[in-house]
Amino acid sequence: MAKEAASGSSYRLETLKWLAEEYHELNGSQYDVLDSFPSPLEFSRLVHIGRPVLIRESAIPDSKDSRAWSKNWIANQIGDRTISVAVTPNGRADAVTPGPDSKLYFVEPHTQQMSMRSFLDTLSDGPADRSTDGEVHYLQSQNGNLFTNGYFDLSGEEDPSEFEPLREYVPSEVPWCSDALDKSPDAVNLWIGDEKSVTSIHSDPYENIYTVIRGSKHFTLLPPTGGWCLKERRYPHATYVRSTATSQLELVPSPADVPLVRWSSVTDPTAPGALPPEAHPIHVTVNAGETLYLPAGWWHYVRQEGFTVAVNYWYDMEGRGMSWVWLNFLRNTEEPPLGNEEDEGEANS
């Protein structure tokens, strides 16, 4: 039985490799660049093709105030409001990290309530101001920290946001995208951080419109067919918790009944040898005033340069047709192995 299982696993892997190579031969590693936003019809064609597109235009209107989106301007807009900030000891929130018992965990950040000004004071202004000492703060609360889908429904219920004062400067949707997809965003998110924060490689079931307001974002992308080379594993869950005794962040494993988290074991796909030769990553830098269309299901690893502010719009991918089926097939031909060898041994005993 073990030999048959290994043979079946090998066949599945070879099939996924063949699909990835076929896709690459037809599409290459290039991406389109547009000087201005597409029309709804043009964008619907881009969604159908499902390739990343860099657009040299911002989804956020230019402000008449030259100080707009500077640290001081943001702090003045938010005032004394308390906001939720992700805090880690290493800049890797939602990432695979060794625990005190030497096991690997998928670790979520500690969420700290603080003022916007206090948060911004923790961020660098660029490479010359870079420091790796101390904790790393990143505004990455996601799931609609600016607008949720409740903002667009007709229920009359409020859609509160910690960043309410910034809403007048950020459109609640991207018109050409909403018209093309015939829907409003599921979530609109604000991201603020610096080069100390890194986003682990992952994929989302959203059509993603990502616009950078300040700084630069460096994306490393792989198509859905490239998921085979990311070596997904299943890891126990943990969270960074601030110790009441030392005030330091500690990695605290979650209870055993918390489901395992499926995540890539490749911590840095840009590192030499991290990906196999058959992988064909695409590298895209999105500068201030530019927008990236990232199709649903594309894997992305993100670094940023200096003080960076961005807004993204998540639109639910179309569930009808074959797109959702294909994404599920590419990831679910078999269950990934456990991320810790001792756990694998216990599961097989």
Secondary structure as the mmCIF struct_conf table of DSSP 4:
data_model
#
loop_
_struct_conf.conf_type_id
_struct_conf.id
_struct_conf.beg_label_comp_id
_struct_conf.beg_label_asym_id
_struct_conf.beg_label_seq_id
_struct_conf.end_label_comp_id
_struct_conf.end_label_asym_id
_struct_conf.end_label_seq_id
HELX_RH_AL_P HELX_RH_AL_P1 ALA A 2 ASN A 27
TURN_TY1_P TURN_TY1_P1 GLY A 28 SER A 29
STRN STRN1 ASP A 32 LEU A 34
BEND BEND1 ASP A 35 SER A 36
HELX_LH_PP_P HELX_LH_PP_P1 PHE A 37 SER A 39
HELX_RH_AL_P HELX_RH_AL_P2 PRO A 40 ILE A 49
TURN_TY1_P TURN_TY1_P2 GLY A 50 GLY A 50
STRN STRN2 VAL A 53 ILE A 55
BEND BEND2 ARG A 56 GLU A 57
BEND BEND3 ALA A 59 ILE A 60
HELX_LH_PP_P HELX_LH_PP_P2 PRO A 61 SER A 63
BEND BEND4 LYS A 64 LYS A 64
TURN_TY1_P TURN_TY1_P3 SER A 66 TRP A 69
BEND BEND5 SER A 70 SER A 70
HELX_RH_AL_P HELX_RH_AL_P3 LYS A 71 ILE A 78
TURN_TY1_P TURN_TY1_P4 GLY A 79 ASP A 80
STRN STRN3 THR A 82 THR A 88
BEND BEND6 PRO A 89 GLY A 91
BEND BEND7 ALA A 93 ASP A 94
STRN STRN4 ALA A 95 PRO A 98
TURN_TY1_P TURN_TY1_P5 PRO A 100 ASP A 101
BEND BEND8 SER A 102 SER A 102
STRN STRN5 LEU A 104 GLU A 108
HELX_LH_PP_P HELX_LH_PP_P3 PRO A 109 PRO A 109
STRN STRN6 HIS A 110 SER A 115
HELX_RH_AL_P HELX_RH_AL_P4 MET A 116 LEU A 120
TURN_TY1_P TURN_TY1_P6 ASP A 121 THR A 122
BEND BEND9 LEU A 123 LEU A 123
BEND BEND10 ASP A 125 GLY A 126
HELX_RH_3T_P HELX_RH_3T_P1 PRO A 127 ASP A 129
BEND BEND11 ASP A 133 GLY A 134
STRN STRN7 VAL A 136 TYR A 138
STRN STRN8 LEU A 139 LEU A 139
BEND BEND12 ASN A 143 LEU A 146
STRN STRN9 PHE A 147 THR A 148
HELX_RH_3T_P HELX_RH_3T_P2 ASN A 149 TYR A 151
TURN_TY1_P TURN_TY1_P7 PHE A 152 PHE A 152
BEND BEND13 ASP A 153 SER A 155
TURN_TY1_P TURN_TY1_P8 GLU A 162 PHE A 163
HELX_RH_3T_P HELX_RH_3T_P3 GLU A 164 TYR A 169
BEND BEND14 VAL A 170 VAL A 170
BEND BEND15 SER A 172 GLU A 173
HELX_RH_AL_P HELX_RH_AL_P5 PRO A 175 LEU A 181
TURN_TY1_P TURN_TY1_P9 ASP A 182 ASP A 182
BEND BEND16 LYS A 183 LYS A 183
BEND BEND17 ASP A 186 ASP A 186
STRN STRN10 ALA A 187 GLY A 193
TURN_TY1_P TURN_TY1_P10 GLU A 195 LYS A 196
STRN STRN11 VAL A 198 HIS A 202
BEND BEND18 PRO A 205 PRO A 205
STRN STRN12 TYR A 206 LEU A 222
HELX_RH_3T_P HELX_RH_3T_P4 PRO A 224 LEU A 230
STRN STRN13 GLU A 232 TYR A 235
STRN STRN14 HIS A 237 ARG A 242
TURN_TY1_P TURN_TY1_P11 THR A 244 THR A 246
STRN STRN15 LEU A 249 PRO A 253
HELX_LH_PP_P HELX_LH_PP_P4 SER A 254 PRO A 255
TURN_TY1_P TURN_TY1_P12 ALA A 256 ASP A 257
BEND BEND19 VAL A 258 VAL A 258
HELX_LH_PP_P HELX_LH_PP_P5 PRO A 259 LEU A 260
STRN STRN16 VAL A 261 SER A 264
BEND BEND20 SER A 265 SER A 265
BEND BEND21 THR A 267 THR A 267
TURN_TY1_P TURN_TY1_P13 PRO A 269 THR A 270
BEND BEND22 ALA A 271 ALA A 271
TURN_TY1_P TURN_TY1_P14 PRO A 272 GLY A 273
BEND BEND23 ALA A 274 LEU A 275
TURN_TY1_P TURN_TY1_P15 PRO A 277 GLU A 278
STRN STRN17 ILE A 282 ASN A 287
TURN_TY1_P TURN_TY1_P16 ALA A 288 GLY A 289
STRN STRN18 GLU A 290 LEU A 294
TURN_TY1_P TURN_TY1_P17 ALA A 296 GLY A 297
STRN STRN19 TRP A 299 ASP A 316
HELX_LH_PP_P HELX_LH_PP_P6 MET A 317 GLU A 318
BEND BEND24 ARG A 320 MET A 322
HELX_RH_AL_P HELX_RH_AL_P6 SER A 323 ARG A 331
BEND BEND25 THR A 333 GLU A 334
HELX_LH_PP_P HELX_LH_PP_P7 GLU A 335 PRO A 337
STRN STRN20 LEU A 338 LEU A 338
BEND BEND26 GLY A 339 ASN A 340
HELX_RH_AL_P HELX_RH_AL_P7 GLU A 341 ASN A 348
#
